[in-house]
Amino acid sequence: MSEQKHYNKLSLTHETSEACVVFKAGKNCDGYFTTNDLMQQVEKAVAIFESKTNGTATVLFMFNNAPSHQCRAPDALSARHMVKGPHPTWTHHKGGLKMHPARFSDGSPQNLYYPENHPTMPGWFKGMQRIIEEHGLWPEHGLPSQCLGFKCQARCSDCCMHRVLFTEPDFGSQHSHLEEFITSRGHICDFYPKFHCKLNFIEQYWGAAKFHY
């Protein structure tokens, strides 16, 4: 499992007493509602809920499957775009944060970067091969970085380096930024099924609002 993140609770002021956000979308207005905007709104909502319940209740947040709802935190685990060997500056997002540690099978952390006092590669990203070797999963015949066109064989878990990491429990259980934040505060986050608008109360609410408007 990925490391649980800790977030500072917002101090409640007149600015956080209402979770509703008025946002005029469009490049000539407020731009577009990004994942960062959503995270700020959810932080407000959690702070308001906790202030009203004094820690005596748990809130269930429900979201649809919009891409912004599924985005991962900047330091989240992801084997996508990983390089094979050591690299002095590699991060998942160019110029972004280093990934947080992965986990070995016994639950102990696995740092994906060499320590800063390493004699030859201080702070370097270890690379996929070294990460897999530390798990004891590197085969004698070696592995390609990825299958041609990312088209791995069906039900195969060791055809390439990316596939090995994708199927590791810590990488596979990496949650979205939303879910990580909400669960770190002791609440529940869930998502509606894709393409099932009749099961999604948000669609019904929007329909009713448009009718009355």
SETILO-137920 format. One record per residue (C-alpha): x, y, z. Coordinates in steps of 0.5 Angstrom, whole numbers, plus 500, padded with zeros to 3 digits. Layout:
! residues N
XYZ...
//
This chain:
! residues 213
500500500502507499504511505499515508499523507498528512494534511494540515487542517484549514482554519475556519474563517468566513472564507471556508464557511461555505464550500460552494465555489462560483467559477466562470469557466472559459479561457477569457474568464476563470480558466478551467476547473482543475484538480488543484481547484477541486482539491482546495474545494474538498479541503474546505468541505472537509474542514467545514464538516469537521467543525460542525460535527466536532469529530463525531461523524464520518462523511461519505464523498461521492464523485463521478469518474471525471479525469480530474477526479482520478488524478494522482498526487504529484508524488504518487507511485506510477511505473508509467514513463519510468526509465530503466537505469539510474538517472540524476533528475528523473521524476514522473512529472518534469521538474516535479516532486520525487515519488514517495517510497514504495513498499516491499512485500513485508510492508517496509518502505523501499526508497526509489531514489539513492540517498543524498550521501551515495558515493557516486549517485547522490539522490539519483532515481534508481531506475526500474531494473534496480527497483525490481532487483531489490524486490528479488524479481529480476530474472536471469534472462533479464527483461525489456523495459516495455513490450512493443506498443505497451501491448503486453501478453494477456495474463502475463505479469513478467513480460517487461519491467513496466508490467512487473511494476504495474502488477506489484501491490503497492503500485496497483493500490495507488489511489487518486489524490482525492481518495488519499486526502479524504481517507487520510482525514478518516472519511470515506471516498467513493466513485460512481460507475462510469457511463451510468448517469442514472445511478449518479445523483449529480446528473439528476441534481443538474437536471432538476436545477436546469428545469427550475432555472
//
